Amino acid sequence: MLEIYIYSFLSVLIVSAVSLVGLSLISIREKVLMKYMYLLISLAVGSLLGDAFIHIIPEAFRNSSNEIYTSILIIAGVLLFFIVEKFFHWHHHGEDENESHVAPVGNLVLFSDGVHNMIDGIIIGVSFIVSVPVGLATTIAVIFHEIPQEIGDFSVLIHSGYKRGKALFLNFLSALTAFLGLFIAFLLGQGGEVYISWALPIAAGGFIYIAVADLIPELHKTKEVKHSILQVVSVALGVLIMVAMVFIE
């Protein structure tokens, strides 16, 4: 059992470190980064929708014994994130619009990413409980689909008003919730699969809400035909990356 604990801990540590992939954008000058932010936001939309519809929802249905129940949970996830964002809006009501102001979508992304990473931790833990080879295969799969998503999340945090250093730090903190998920997996044993069966669809609903309700409206602020075409291409690229992950996994 000690071997399982060690492998699981190291795997979650590696997966959490993937959140630092935003370092690849740190070296880019802020003026240049903001100039092309609309492309990164578009990529984030494609990644979130692709992850939800190609990875999370199919996995949720595979873990479900009741398709209607799972579908309701997806809708519940959308409504939950709507309520959470309402809370963030209420919290920010009356604040002065200044450089330090952070748009609610930034906090919402951190919340959703934290939930998603916690689920990843549970999945990794349960997989290692099944066997070490299954756990290693699951870890590799998680790493591959986390990379494009983390770049998208980091871009959204920057767009929301966070400074790059703080965005990277907070993104890393949200990634550490994977350790909470790992603890839950060890606590519940293989029974952790029951938790996954309802947590996955809720997370999928959250991803859909952020992409459709928060990010796509931001893309409409770009009016130029050339930029609009590039946005569509970037969204499609984000989806295609998630499709490619299916074959890599």
Secondary structure in CASP SS format (residue, H / E / C, confidence):
PFRMAT SS
TARGET T0000
AUTHOR 0000-0000-0000
METHOD secondary structure of the structure
MODEL  1
M C 1.00
L H 1.00
E H 1.00
I H 1.00
Y H 1.00
I H 1.00
Y H 1.00
S H 1.00
F H 1.00
L H 1.00
S H 1.00
V H 1.00
L H 1.00
I H 1.00
V H 1.00
S H 1.00
A H 1.00
V H 1.00
S H 1.00
L H 1.00
V H 1.00
G H 1.00
L H 1.00
S H 1.00
L H 1.00
I H 1.00
S C 1.00
I C 1.00
R C 1.00
E H 1.00
K H 1.00
V H 1.00
L H 1.00
M H 1.00
K H 1.00
Y C 1.00
M H 1.00
Y H 1.00
L H 1.00
L H 1.00
I H 1.00
S H 1.00
L H 1.00
A H 1.00
V H 1.00
G H 1.00
S H 1.00
L H 1.00
L H 1.00
G H 1.00
D H 1.00
A H 1.00
F H 1.00
I H 1.00
H H 1.00
I H 1.00
I H 1.00
P H 1.00
E H 1.00
A H 1.00
F H 1.00
R H 1.00
N C 1.00
S C 1.00
S C 1.00
N C 1.00
E H 1.00
I H 1.00
Y H 1.00
T H 1.00
S H 1.00
I H 1.00
L H 1.00
I H 1.00
I H 1.00
A H 1.00
G H 1.00
V H 1.00
L H 1.00
L H 1.00
F H 1.00
F H 1.00
I H 1.00
V H 1.00
E H 1.00
K H 1.00
F H 1.00
F H 1.00
H H 1.00
W H 1.00
H H 1.00
H H 1.00
H C 1.00
G C 1.00
E C 1.00
D C 1.00
E C 1.00
N C 1.00
E C 1.00
S C 1.00
H C 1.00
V C 1.00
A C 1.00
P H 1.00
V H 1.00
G H 1.00
N H 1.00
L H 1.00
V H 1.00
L H 1.00
F H 1.00
S H 1.00
D H 1.00
G H 1.00
V H 1.00
H H 1.00
N H 1.00
M H 1.00
I H 1.00
D H 1.00
G H 1.00
I H 1.00
I H 1.00
I H 1.00
G H 1.00
V H 1.00
S H 1.00
F H 1.00
I H 1.00
V H 1.00
S C 1.00
V H 1.00
P H 1.00
V H 1.00
G H 1.00
L H 1.00
A H 1.00
T H 1.00
T H 1.00
I H 1.00
A H 1.00
V H 1.00
I H 1.00
F H 1.00
H H 1.00
E H 1.00
I H 1.00
P H 1.00
Q H 1.00
E H 1.00
I H 1.00
G H 1.00
D H 1.00
F H 1.00
S H 1.00
V H 1.00
L H 1.00
I H 1.00
H H 1.00
S H 1.00
G C 1.00
Y C 1.00
K C 1.00
R H 1.00
G H 1.00
K H 1.00
A H 1.00
L H 1.00
F H 1.00
L H 1.00
N H 1.00
F H 1.00
L H 1.00
S H 1.00
A H 1.00
L C 1.00
T H 1.00
A H 1.00
F H 1.00
L H 1.00
G H 1.00
L H 1.00
F H 1.00
I H 1.00
A H 1.00
F H 1.00
L H 1.00
L H 1.00
G H 1.00
Q H 1.00
G H 1.00
G H 1.00
E H 1.00
V H 1.00
Y H 1.00
I H 1.00
S H 1.00
W H 1.00
A H 1.00
L H 1.00
P H 1.00
I H 1.00
A H 1.00
A H 1.00
G H 1.00
G H 1.00
F H 1.00
I H 1.00
Y H 1.00
I H 1.00
A H 1.00
V H 1.00
A H 1.00
D H 1.00
L H 1.00
I H 1.00
P H 1.00
E H 1.00
L H 1.00
H C 1.00
K C 1.00
T C 1.00
K C 1.00
E C 1.00
V H 1.00
K H 1.00
H H 1.00
S H 1.00
I H 1.00
L H 1.00
Q H 1.00
V H 1.00
V H 1.00
S H 1.00
V H 1.00
A H 1.00
L H 1.00
G H 1.00
V H 1.00
L H 1.00
I H 1.00
M H 1.00
V H 1.00
A H 1.00
M H 1.00
V H 1.00
F H 1.00
I H 1.00
E C 1.00
END
